[in-house]
Amino acid sequence: MTDSPDAAGLAADLDLALRLADAADAESLPRFDAADLQISTKADRTHVTDADLATERTLRAMLADERPADGIFGEEFGSSGDTQRQWIIDPIDGTANFMRGVPLWGTMIALAVDGVPQVGVVSMPALGRRWWASTGAGAWTAAHPRPRQIRTSAVSSLDDAAVSFQSITQWADAGHLPALLRLADRVWRDRALGDVYAYMLLAEGRLEMVAEFDVKEYDIAAAVPIVREAGGSFTSFDGNDSISERSVLASNGILHDAFLDLVHEAA
């Protein structure tokens, strides 16, 4: 195990992550809604565009130059190098939105130390929005005239909670459709907002819970420090502290145990 990362080291890593996000925006945004966007289908039957590939290549090249000893795990080109300090990249989270001209997509950049995300940046250039955090330094979003610190909500009752559940099909495929129906019946408002934007709304206090299944590390790693530094909780659907269990239940923190109890309640 490595020592816990120090604040100064994480500040330098966060600065690099923000510069990586600048480079990603410059690569991806000009291709958004482009008439000549090239789209292909991967072996897992998901789509990939020329922008996904070009963006990840750009980020990998920058990391190879500035952090050659660190490992990289990206959606499009897999894992390489050290796993104690590993940059986890989703070049375009929400590729389906990207290729359909829907602006709810973004680049996710995280640094995990011994498997725990310590730095996270989410950039959604089509919305003109960005969020970031590093452990111990709070969660922030770009705002005029200066960055604004964000916090999860103080909602303390399920009756007043708003949740995002990704999709009905996803919960059904995971065998949890009855839990979704219980959840929808119990809370104030349920919506399928989807992808990384829902986690950012949670961190800003606009939702109280986000849950989804069949997620890889690059789908969630950047959101973890942002949600946690905003005051929220981020676990697997079973309540475990891991980003490799292929499921997520993130909350405002106050209601985390209540949400876990509700979705695991015996039918």
Buried (B, 14 or more C-beta within 10 A) or exposed (E): EEEEBEEEBBBEBBEBBBBBBEBBBEBBBEBBBEEEBEEEEEEEEEEBBBBBBBBBBBBBEBBEEEBEEBBBBBBBBEEBBEEBBBBBBBBBBBBBBBBEEBBBBBBBBBBBBBBBBBBBBBBBBBEEBBBBBBBBBBBBBBEEEEBEEBBBBEBEEBEEBBBBBBEEEBBEEBEBBBBBBBBBEBBEEBEBBBBBBBBBBBBBBBBBBBBBBEBBBBBBBBBBBBBBBBBBBBBBBEBEEEBEBBBBBBBBBBBBEBBBEBBBEEE
